[in-house]
Amino acid sequence: MKTHRYMGTLFAHSTFDRPNYEKNYALYQEFILRAIIDEDGPMAVKQQQVFSSPFGQPGPMPRPRRQCIT
């Protein structure tokens, strides 16, 4: 069985072709990274706490999808 990976982006692909993309992204980068860290950081900490708890039980693993986007 092969492993397939799909990665999406926050922006449409045409966004990266805009003339001022690098300059505008630099302004937006700090905001979006802070939002991701503030939202996902506490969740990741809680998950790690569950893994180290003697009461933590692993849940069901998702079944592999047969159809992948390449």
N, C-alpha and C positions, 0 to 999 in steps of 0.2 A: 504494500500500500504506500502510495506517495503522500507526502504532506504538501498541501497547498496553502498559500497565505494570500489573503486579500487585504489590501491596505487602502483605506480611503483618506481623503484630505478634507480639511475644513473648508477649503476654497475650491472653486471650479478651476480646472486646468488652465483656462484662458487667463485667470488672474495672474499667473506667474509670468505671462508675456507682456504685461502692462509696463510702460516706460518707467514709471516711478515705483515699481513694486518694492524694490529693496529699501528705498527710503520710507515708504509707507509701512512696510512690515516692521521695520525697526521701531516705529512708534507704537505699533500694536503688540509687538512681541512681549514686552514686559507685562502688559495687562493680561494677555491670554495665558501666559505661563503661570502667573500668580493665581488666576482663576482655576486652572487645572490643579495646581498644588493644593490650594485651599479646599477644593472639592474632593479630590481623590486621595490626598494624604491621610486624613483621618480614617477613611475606609480601609486603606491598606494596613494601617496600624491595627485596627480591630481584627482584620483577617489574620494577621500574624499572631495576635494574642490568642485567637481561637486555636490556631495550629499548635500552640505550646500548652494549651489547657488539657488536663487529663480528662475533661468532660467533652472535648471536641470530637465529633464523629465526622468522618468524611462523607460528603453527600454523593449523589449519583453523578457519574461523569457523563457529559453529553456524548451522544452517538456521533461518529464521524459522518459528515455529509458526503454523499456520493458525487453530487454535482458541484463543481467549483468553477469560479470565474477565472479565466486565464488571460 
